[in-house]
Amino acid sequence: MTPALTDAALDQLFRTARTHNELGGEVSDETLRRLYELAKWGPTSANMSPLRLVFVKSQEAKARLAPALSEGNRAKTMAAPVTAIVAHDLAFYEKLPYLFPHTDAKSWFDGLPEAELETIALRNGSLQGAYVILAARALGLDCGPMSGFDNARVDAAFFAGTRIRSNFLINLGHGDPAKLFPRSPRLSFDEAARIL
């Protein structure tokens, strides 16, 4: 049997991990590569792996992102060391001969209506976006995931000419616990789950 993680590890990933609005410090390119190398192992349907990431780090890239941000998200995003654009590729099935080689999985999706591909890619890309957050926390980074931006503008600025669509953003860096609001409550097991 696989042993459970320690309480310290569970705290770092879930119980004491928080969403930070103010992030600073440095995030190396090597850390971003390590983050992806962890996150890529999370499961997706037929191993389709539609996640596509852009790590916005340079001033030039931040200038391209800034016009798409809502007023409430602009300053904190420009100040963050890195912002990950979490996106998904509607042409994910083109990679299936490599990612799912034991059957012709590409034929399951090739030719589907765009709206159906969007649902499939969004679902699995969102799963992978959550793995990115957990991988970042596992590597000692704090995260500020958010919506509050113009997806069409982000797609035009970063994914023009592709079938890649943005989903959400994650600011990455190191936060100050003293600047956090008190933790918001969560639903109890009985409010959110059933065992049948």
SEFIMI-720495 format. One record per residue: residue number from 1; x, y, z of N, C-alpha, C in turn; chain. Coordinates in Angstrom, 2 decimals. Atoms other than C-alpha are relative to their C-alpha. Layout:
<sites>
num,n.east,n.north,n.up,ca.east,ca.north,ca.up,c.east,c.north,c.up,chaine
NUM,X,Y,Z,X,Y,Z,X,Y,Z,A
...
</sites>
This chain:
<sites>
num,n.east,n.north,n.up,ca.east,ca.north,ca.up,c.east,c.north,c.up,chaine
1,0.83,-1.20,0.00,0.00,0.00,0.00,0.88,1.26,0.00,A
2,-0.71,-1.27,0.01,1.09,3.55,-0.67,-0.21,0.69,1.34,A
3,0.17,-0.67,-1.30,1.78,5.36,2.61,-0.61,1.38,-0.17,A
4,0.56,-1.35,0.01,-0.12,8.54,3.44,1.12,1.02,0.16,A
5,-0.95,-1.10,-0.21,1.74,11.85,3.26,-0.01,0.43,1.46,A
6,-0.08,-0.51,-1.36,2.86,13.41,6.49,-0.99,1.15,0.18,A
7,0.87,-1.14,-0.27,0.67,16.00,8.18,0.61,1.30,-0.51,A
8,-0.66,-1.22,0.49,3.25,18.65,7.29,-0.20,0.15,-1.51,A
9,0.20,-0.05,1.44,2.96,17.75,3.60,-1.45,0.31,-0.34,A
10,1.41,-0.27,0.24,-0.84,17.72,3.74,-0.34,1.45,0.32,A
11,0.20,-1.42,-0.31,-0.78,21.13,5.42,0.49,0.88,-1.14,A
12,-0.60,-0.81,1.05,1.51,22.53,2.72,-0.83,-0.02,-1.28,A
13,0.80,0.12,1.21,-0.70,21.25,-0.08,-1.42,0.50,0.16,A
14,1.43,-0.26,-0.16,-4.14,21.80,1.44,-0.35,0.85,1.22,A
15,0.62,-0.57,-1.20,-4.86,22.70,5.06,0.46,1.40,0.36,A
16,-0.49,-1.35,-0.33,-2.63,25.73,5.60,0.37,0.80,-1.23,A
17,-0.26,-0.73,1.24,-2.03,26.65,1.95,-1.11,1.02,-0.23,A
18,0.98,-1.06,0.18,-3.74,29.91,1.07,0.17,0.66,-1.36,A
19,-0.08,-0.82,1.19,-4.53,32.07,-1.93,0.56,1.36,0.39,A
20,-0.66,-1.26,-0.31,-2.21,35.07,-1.89,-0.29,1.04,-1.07,A
21,0.21,-1.12,0.92,-3.03,38.45,-3.42,1.28,0.77,-0.27,A
22,-1.26,-0.71,0.16,0.45,39.88,-2.91,1.13,-1.02,-0.01,A
23,-1.08,0.96,0.15,3.37,37.82,-4.18,1.27,0.71,-0.44,A
24,-1.28,-0.58,0.36,7.03,38.72,-4.39,1.05,-1.08,-0.11,A
25,-1.10,0.94,0.06,10.43,37.09,-4.41,0.37,-0.34,-1.42,A
26,-0.48,0.46,1.30,12.07,35.26,-7.26,-0.54,-1.40,-0.27,A
27,0.37,1.35,0.45,10.87,32.23,-9.23,0.86,-0.30,-1.22,A
28,-0.94,0.31,1.08,13.57,30.67,-11.37,-0.67,-0.77,-1.13,A
29,0.48,0.80,1.12,13.01,29.18,-14.79,0.09,-1.48,0.33,A
30,-0.15,1.40,-0.39,14.29,25.91,-13.34,-1.16,-0.45,0.89,A
31,1.15,0.33,-0.85,11.53,25.99,-10.70,-1.26,-0.18,-0.84,A
32,1.17,0.13,0.88,8.92,26.52,-13.42,0.05,-1.30,-0.78,A
33,-0.14,1.29,0.69,10.30,23.54,-15.31,-0.30,-1.16,0.96,A
34,0.28,1.04,-1.00,10.21,21.42,-12.13,-1.50,-0.07,0.29,A
35,1.44,-0.07,-0.24,6.63,22.58,-11.52,-0.75,-0.78,-1.09,A
36,0.68,0.72,1.08,5.52,21.37,-14.96,0.30,-1.49,0.05,A
37,-0.38,1.42,-0.02,7.45,18.11,-14.61,-0.75,-0.77,1.08,A
38,0.87,0.64,-0.99,5.38,17.36,-11.48,-1.45,-0.03,-0.48,A
39,1.42,-0.13,0.34,2.02,18.61,-12.73,-0.42,-0.90,-1.15,A
40,0.37,0.77,1.19,2.14,16.66,-16.00,-0.43,-1.43,0.32,A
41,0.31,1.39,-0.33,1.73,13.34,-14.15,-1.42,-0.20,0.51,A
42,1.38,0.16,-0.44,-1.81,14.05,-12.94,-0.86,-0.59,-1.11,A
43,0.80,0.69,1.02,-4.49,11.98,-14.71,-0.92,0.92,-0.79,A
44,1.00,-0.61,0.87,-6.61,13.15,-17.64,-0.65,-1.12,-0.80,A
45,0.70,1.00,0.81,-9.12,11.30,-19.82,0.88,-0.44,-1.16,A
46,-0.81,0.57,1.08,-7.24,8.99,-22.21,1.38,0.66,-0.08,A
47,-1.32,-0.65,-0.07,-4.06,10.78,-21.07,0.13,1.13,-1.01,A
48,0.03,-0.99,1.08,-5.07,13.59,-23.44,0.85,1.24,0.28,A
49,-0.92,-1.09,-0.39,-3.11,16.26,-21.53,-0.17,1.26,-0.83,A
50,0.20,-1.19,0.83,-4.67,19.36,-23.15,0.61,1.27,0.58,A
51,-0.56,-1.19,-0.64,-2.95,21.76,-20.72,1.09,0.62,-0.86,A
52,-1.07,-0.77,0.59,-0.86,24.46,-22.31,0.24,1.18,0.94,A
53,-0.35,-1.05,-0.96,0.98,26.94,-20.08,0.88,1.05,-0.66,A
54,-0.93,-1.09,0.30,2.53,30.31,-20.68,0.36,0.63,1.34,A
55,-0.47,-0.64,-1.22,4.64,31.57,-17.79,0.43,1.42,-0.35,A
56,-0.23,-1.41,0.31,4.48,35.36,-18.07,0.94,0.54,1.07,A
57,-1.04,-0.39,-0.95,7.68,36.61,-16.47,0.70,1.29,-0.41,A
58,-0.73,-1.18,0.46,9.39,39.26,-18.61,-0.91,1.23,0.01,A
59,0.77,-1.25,0.05,8.34,42.92,-18.64,-0.77,0.11,-1.32,A
60,0.67,-0.04,1.30,7.50,42.58,-22.34,-1.27,-0.86,0.02,A
61,1.16,0.89,-0.06,5.17,39.63,-21.67,-1.06,0.57,0.94,A
62,0.96,-0.62,-0.93,3.57,41.42,-18.69,-0.75,1.14,-0.68,A
63,0.65,-1.10,0.72,2.89,44.42,-20.93,-1.05,-0.52,-0.97,A
64,1.01,0.61,0.87,1.03,42.11,-23.34,-1.21,-0.49,0.79,A
65,1.09,0.52,-0.83,-1.02,40.64,-20.49,-0.83,1.10,0.65,A
66,0.65,-1.04,-0.80,-1.86,43.87,-18.66,-1.33,0.49,-0.56,A
67,1.27,-0.53,0.49,-4.60,45.18,-21.02,-1.18,-0.96,0.15,A
68,1.08,0.98,-0.11,-6.59,41.96,-20.60,-0.49,-0.17,1.44,A
69,0.33,0.20,-1.41,-6.69,42.15,-16.79,-1.08,0.96,0.47,A
70,0.97,-0.90,-0.61,-9.61,43.51,-14.82,0.74,0.96,0.92,A
71,-0.64,-1.03,-0.83,-8.84,46.62,-12.78,0.45,-0.56,1.34,A
72,-0.33,0.55,-1.32,-8.88,44.66,-9.52,1.15,-1.00,-0.01,A
73,-1.07,1.00,0.07,-6.32,42.13,-10.76,1.29,0.54,-0.61,A
74,-1.15,-0.48,0.77,-3.91,44.37,-12.69,1.24,0.22,0.87,A
75,-1.18,-0.36,-0.79,-1.60,45.71,-9.95,0.66,-1.24,0.61,A
76,-0.59,1.17,-0.65,-1.14,42.41,-8.11,0.64,-0.95,-1.01,A
77,-0.55,0.88,1.03,-0.52,40.53,-11.36,1.29,0.58,-0.56,A
78,-1.22,-0.63,0.49,2.04,43.05,-12.60,1.13,-0.10,1.04,A
79,-1.01,0.08,-1.06,3.83,42.82,-9.22,0.48,-1.43,0.26,A
80,-0.37,1.40,-0.25,3.89,39.00,-9.10,1.23,-0.38,-0.82,A
81,-1.17,0.43,0.77,7.16,37.35,-10.15,-0.35,-0.71,-1.31,A
82,0.42,0.77,1.17,5.33,35.06,-12.58,-1.52,-0.11,0.01,A
83,1.42,0.34,0.15,1.79,34.66,-13.89,-0.10,-1.13,-1.00,A
84,0.22,1.13,0.90,0.86,31.31,-15.39,-1.35,0.18,-0.68,A
85,1.25,0.07,0.76,-1.73,31.43,-18.15,-0.30,-1.48,-0.17,A
86,0.42,1.40,0.09,-3.52,28.10,-17.78,-0.98,-0.09,-1.17,A
87,0.79,0.08,1.22,-4.92,27.17,-21.17,-0.15,-1.47,-0.42,A
88,0.21,1.36,0.51,-6.12,24.12,-23.10,-0.04,0.06,-1.52,A
89,-0.09,0.09,1.46,-5.61,23.01,-26.68,-1.17,-0.81,-0.54,A
90,1.14,0.70,0.59,-8.73,22.13,-28.65,0.45,-1.07,-0.99,A
91,-0.56,1.02,0.89,-6.47,20.10,-30.97,0.82,-1.02,0.78,A
92,-0.71,0.94,-0.87,-5.30,17.94,-28.05,0.12,-1.39,-0.62,A
93,0.05,1.36,0.54,-6.22,14.80,-30.00,1.13,-0.28,-0.99,A
94,-1.13,0.20,0.92,-3.34,15.38,-32.42,1.18,-0.67,0.70,A
95,-1.11,0.59,-0.77,-0.97,14.27,-29.63,-0.32,-1.41,0.51,A
96,0.40,1.29,-0.57,-2.91,11.11,-28.76,0.75,-1.21,-0.56,A
97,-0.81,1.15,0.44,-0.92,8.74,-31.01,1.26,-0.19,0.85,A
98,-1.15,0.07,-0.90,2.03,9.57,-28.73,-0.43,-0.25,1.44,A
99,0.39,0.05,-1.41,0.18,10.00,-25.42,-0.82,-1.22,0.38,A
100,0.89,1.14,-0.27,-2.24,7.05,-25.73,0.20,-1.01,-1.13,A
101,-0.39,0.74,1.21,-0.45,4.70,-28.18,-0.62,-1.38,-0.15,A
102,0.47,1.39,0.09,-2.19,1.42,-27.38,-1.33,-0.17,-0.72,A
103,1.20,0.09,0.83,-5.30,2.28,-29.39,-0.11,1.30,-0.80,A
104,0.16,-1.18,0.84,-6.48,4.80,-31.99,-0.94,1.01,0.67,A
105,0.82,-0.94,-0.74,-7.77,7.36,-29.48,-0.24,1.30,-0.77,A
106,0.19,-1.22,0.79,-7.30,10.22,-31.94,-1.33,-0.03,-0.74,A
107,1.25,0.11,0.78,-10.26,8.91,-33.96,-1.24,0.25,0.86,A
108,1.14,-0.26,-0.87,-12.52,9.30,-30.91,-0.38,1.48,0.01,A
109,0.21,-1.43,-0.15,-12.16,13.09,-31.05,0.10,0.78,-1.32,A
110,-0.21,-0.69,1.27,-11.07,14.05,-34.57,-1.34,0.13,-0.71,A
111,1.26,-0.24,0.70,-14.05,15.64,-36.32,-1.17,0.34,0.90,A
112,1.09,-0.40,-0.90,-16.12,16.35,-33.19,-0.27,1.49,-0.16,A
113,0.30,-1.43,0.05,-17.92,19.71,-33.13,0.89,0.78,0.98,A
114,-0.88,-0.84,-0.82,-15.82,22.55,-31.70,-0.51,0.15,1.43,A
115,0.55,-0.16,-1.35,-18.19,23.01,-28.75,0.24,-1.23,0.86,A
116,-0.25,1.23,-0.75,-17.78,19.37,-27.73,1.48,-0.12,0.35,A
117,-1.43,0.01,-0.29,-13.99,19.60,-28.01,0.34,0.99,1.10,A
118,-0.22,-1.01,-1.04,-14.10,22.76,-25.89,-0.36,-0.56,1.37,A
119,0.41,0.59,-1.28,-16.00,20.93,-23.13,1.02,-1.01,0.49,A
120,-0.96,1.05,-0.37,-13.58,18.01,-23.15,1.34,0.61,0.39,A
121,-1.31,-0.62,-0.28,-10.44,20.17,-23.28,-0.06,0.86,1.25,A
122,0.14,-0.83,-1.19,-11.73,22.60,-20.65,-0.03,-0.85,1.26,A
123,0.09,0.87,-1.17,-12.62,19.81,-18.24,1.38,-0.55,0.39,A
124,-1.28,0.62,-0.29,-9.27,18.06,-18.52,1.11,1.03,0.23,A
125,-0.96,-1.07,-0.24,-7.27,21.28,-18.75,-0.18,0.63,1.37,A
126,0.25,-0.52,-1.34,-8.95,22.51,-15.56,0.58,-0.94,1.06,A
127,-0.65,0.96,-0.89,-7.89,19.30,-13.82,1.50,0.26,0.05,A
128,-1.44,-0.22,0.05,-4.35,19.94,-14.98,0.39,1.33,0.63,A
129,-0.26,-1.28,-0.67,-4.55,23.55,-13.80,0.05,-0.16,1.51,A
130,-0.04,0.29,-1.44,-5.34,22.25,-10.31,1.29,-0.71,0.37,A
131,-1.28,0.67,-0.27,-2.31,19.96,-10.54,1.14,1.02,0.01,A
132,-1.03,-1.04,0.01,-0.22,23.05,-11.38,0.06,0.69,1.37,A
133,0.04,-0.63,-1.32,-1.37,24.69,-8.13,0.64,-0.91,1.05,A
134,-0.56,0.93,-0.98,-0.53,21.57,-6.11,1.50,-0.17,-0.19,A
135,-1.43,0.12,0.27,2.85,21.21,-7.81,0.74,1.24,0.49,A
136,-0.63,-1.24,-0.46,3.65,24.87,-7.11,0.11,0.00,1.52,A
137,-0.04,0.06,-1.47,2.74,24.45,-3.44,1.02,-1.03,0.48,A
138,-0.96,1.04,-0.38,4.79,21.25,-3.25,1.44,0.50,-0.11,A
139,-1.34,-0.56,0.20,7.81,23.25,-4.48,0.26,1.24,0.84,A
140,-0.20,-1.12,-0.90,7.32,25.93,-1.85,-0.46,1.35,-0.53,A
141,0.53,-1.26,0.53,5.59,28.53,-4.01,-1.39,0.25,0.56,A
142,1.36,-0.39,-0.32,2.48,30.44,-3.06,-0.70,0.35,-1.31,A
143,0.79,-0.16,1.22,-0.34,30.84,-5.59,-1.12,1.00,0.21,A
144,1.17,-0.87,0.03,-2.96,33.40,-6.48,-0.80,-0.28,-1.26,A
145,0.80,0.31,1.19,-5.33,31.70,-8.95,-1.16,0.99,-0.15,A
146,1.07,-0.98,0.20,-7.93,33.96,-10.54,-0.60,-0.10,-1.40,A
147,0.58,-0.36,1.27,-10.34,34.71,-13.29,0.08,1.53,-0.03,A
148,-0.08,-1.45,-0.01,-11.15,38.38,-13.80,0.94,0.55,-1.05,A
149,-0.76,-0.51,1.14,-9.58,38.91,-17.20,-0.79,-0.29,-1.26,A
150,0.68,0.16,1.29,-10.66,39.08,-20.83,0.68,-1.15,-0.75,A
151,-0.58,1.18,0.64,-10.05,35.60,-22.26,0.32,0.25,-1.47,A
152,-0.23,-0.23,1.43,-10.40,36.75,-25.85,1.25,0.84,-0.23,A
153,-1.20,-0.84,0.14,-7.71,39.41,-25.37,1.26,-0.80,0.32,A
154,-1.16,0.84,-0.32,-5.36,36.92,-23.71,0.27,-0.95,-1.16,A
155,-0.17,0.94,1.12,-5.96,34.43,-26.52,0.60,0.70,-1.21,A
156,-0.54,-0.75,1.13,-5.26,37.10,-29.15,1.47,0.37,0.22,A
157,-1.36,-0.45,-0.31,-2.08,38.24,-27.37,1.00,-1.16,0.08,A
158,-0.93,1.10,-0.26,-0.62,34.80,-26.60,-0.22,-1.26,-0.84,A
159,0.31,1.24,0.72,-2.33,32.15,-28.74,-0.56,0.23,-1.40,A
160,0.53,-0.31,1.34,-3.15,33.83,-32.06,0.43,-1.07,-1.00,A
161,-0.30,0.97,1.04,-3.36,31.39,-34.95,0.02,-1.44,0.48,A
162,0.04,1.36,-0.54,-3.80,28.35,-32.69,-1.43,-0.33,0.44,A
163,1.29,0.41,-0.58,-6.71,26.42,-31.18,0.12,-0.08,1.51,A
164,-0.20,-0.05,-1.45,-5.44,27.10,-27.66,-0.85,1.12,0.57,A
165,0.89,-0.96,-0.65,-7.86,28.88,-25.32,0.38,0.12,1.48,A
166,-0.32,-0.23,-1.41,-7.11,30.47,-21.95,-1.17,-0.40,0.89,A
167,0.99,0.42,-0.98,-8.94,29.25,-18.86,0.07,0.91,1.22,A
168,-0.17,-0.86,-1.16,-7.57,30.99,-15.75,1.47,0.33,0.16,A
169,-1.35,-0.45,-0.28,-4.46,32.67,-14.38,0.41,-0.42,1.40,A
170,-0.53,0.28,-1.33,-2.21,31.78,-11.46,1.23,0.88,0.20,A
171,-1.19,-0.73,-0.39,0.13,34.34,-9.94,0.83,-0.91,0.89,A
172,-0.91,0.87,-0.73,3.19,32.55,-8.54,1.10,0.84,0.63,A
173,-1.09,-0.69,-0.69,5.75,33.70,-6.02,0.02,-0.40,1.46,A
174,-0.08,0.25,-1.44,6.23,33.99,-2.28,-0.82,1.07,0.71,A
175,0.91,-0.91,-0.68,3.53,35.51,-0.11,0.39,0.24,1.44,A
176,-0.20,-0.35,-1.40,3.51,37.12,3.30,-1.25,-0.41,0.77,A
177,1.19,0.45,-0.74,1.16,35.25,5.68,-0.66,1.12,0.81,A
178,0.55,-1.09,-0.79,0.72,38.46,7.69,-0.99,0.85,-0.80,A
179,0.89,-0.80,0.85,-1.10,40.03,4.72,-1.26,-0.74,-0.42,A
180,1.17,0.79,0.38,-3.73,37.29,4.43,-1.22,0.39,0.82,A
181,1.26,-0.11,-0.74,-7.37,37.70,5.36,-0.17,-1.27,0.82,A
182,0.30,1.25,-0.70,-8.69,35.22,7.94,-0.55,-1.03,-0.99,A
183,0.41,1.06,0.93,-9.35,31.89,6.28,-1.51,-0.11,-0.07,A
184,1.43,0.18,0.18,-12.83,31.49,4.83,-0.37,-1.45,0.28,A
185,0.41,1.37,-0.33,-14.85,28.44,5.88,-0.20,-0.85,-1.25,A
186,0.33,0.96,1.05,-15.49,25.35,3.78,-1.23,-0.77,0.45,A
187,1.16,0.84,-0.33,-18.55,23.12,3.62,0.47,-1.24,0.73,A
188,-0.29,1.24,-0.70,-18.63,20.15,5.96,-0.21,-1.18,-0.95,A
189,0.21,1.22,0.80,-18.55,16.59,4.62,-1.48,-0.21,-0.27,A
190,1.42,0.29,0.17,-22.29,16.19,5.21,-0.73,1.01,-0.87,A
191,0.59,-0.99,0.89,-23.07,19.41,3.34,0.39,-0.22,-1.46,A
192,-0.51,0.07,1.36,-21.01,18.51,0.29,0.13,-1.40,-0.56,A
193,-0.27,1.38,0.47,-20.76,14.71,0.10,-0.98,-0.98,0.60,A
194,0.80,1.13,-0.48,-22.66,11.48,0.51,0.75,-1.28,-0.25,A
195,-0.51,1.35,0.23,-21.58,7.88,0.88,-1.22,-0.89,-0.22,A
196,1.18,0.83,0.32,-24.08,5.55,-0.81,0.39,-1.49,0.00,A
</sites>
